[in-house]
């Protein structure tokens, strides 16, 4: 039975065009039952915090039934909640409360692969070579005299070969972990299954989907070799991700899938949407995922990858805005997520990294389009670099030595001792340990503290929603003349101009002529009729 749901505070059909979306890494957000793992009940309890922060929607990482080999991105049942996170009843209660608070819910969909524990895959293993059950995945005979070599030279994104051999001699494809077998998206049952999964969650009231590996479902006919292996070149195939040279990514047929999904989304009221995690060789190919007959958005990862320089940010912003004009859809800006090192650390770590992260937040929030925040960035959390190897759970770690666990440490809420209020009162459990330095970064420690990163985000998000020049996805960006190492652009509406200035020059900069400051990432110094903007700082100025 479908639960009853209240209407979110933003009723515009195109709400997603200017939305601020907060990514919740479910197992690390809030733990309601004291087992050390975040859950849906914990999210429900913390919804008022997210409302007060000023976000419009939450993107939830997978909470479906799963062996949790890859943090839930190995799905065994797409229509149920893993007991680790609660139940469908908990989900319905959470989404009802979210809607009542004006928050929309976007859920993660993982269509490229299932878990090896999925009923389809266990049936395929039992049925054997040549069976109809195996046609729903990508099984193949090996090469070599006795089929002892993989069918081709494809490599897993997590390191090592992308094929695993079974005792019956056949191999199956897994672009990620062996516990994540790739589906055969040319099979009609696969397509029908996921169309039904979409409807299942839409019927429960979800407002959108984030599509995991949206560029990967279709593999080139014949499964051709890439043409080289890291065994001989010393360069992993995954380093070419997004460069269009891989026969298992960004194939033209993938767009047929999204053209079938769009009418389903459009058939539900309230602006249901989908955003693609997609990589492509060129901006033009990425733009193909977006449009009135396919998906609504695709992440702009180039912004996340920009170096700390005015030239780098200017180039990335100009390119992204030009792409959005071509497709008639807003750009989606992002600085961090659950797969990438937190940007405080990317920008230099320590005080330097935090200064730059705060400035980058104001830069991002002033740009037209939608913004995706990663949980904890509003607290200025750095990457945890010194986790004991024995505690790391990223499946890529054992094969590559690279781990994403450092950005997934549970966020601090309150208190002097870890895990800082992550669980119920008295609970000391946390699936990953938080460092002692995080006591000063907790929500409680920063709430109401002038100059804290949390209060900076709250102020900036409030202005973004209320200011006529920012509260829309549209409106041109007008670049202003600025000195070397400075970025300055304006947006205007209703005879009001808001200008964002970022100082990446390495020396304090005199800022004049843009009006009065409304928010800044660091204290400004008044000087004559202008202000001095510190190094690695940003400010918004208003002129009427």
Secondary structure, 3 states (H helix, E strand, C coil): CCCCCCCCCCCCCCHHHCCEEEEECHHHCCCCCCCCCCCHHHHHHHHHHHHHHCCCEEEECCCEECCCCCCCCCCCEEEEECCCCCCHHHHHHHHHHHHHCCCEEEEEECCCECCCCCHHHHHHHHHCCCCHHHHHECEECCECCCCCECCCCCECCCCCECEEECCCCCEEECCCCCCCCEECCCCHHHHHHHHHHHHHHHHCCCCEEEECCCCCCCCCCCCCCCCCCHHHHCCCHHHHCCCCCCCCCCCCCHHHHHHHHHHHHHCCCCCCEEEECCCCCCHHHHHCCECCCCECEEEEHHHHHCCCCHHHHHHHHHHHHHHHHHHCCCCEEECCCCCCCCHHHHCCCHHHHHHHHHHHHHHHHHCCCEEEEECCHHHCCCCCCCCCHHHCCCCCHHHHCCCCHHHCCCCCCCCCCCCCCCCCCCCCCCCCCCCHHHHHHCHHHHCCCCCCHHHHHHHHHHHHHHCCCCCCCCCCCEECCCCCCEEEEEEEECCEEEEEEEECCCCCEEECCCCEEEEECCCCEEECCEEEECCCEEEEEEEC
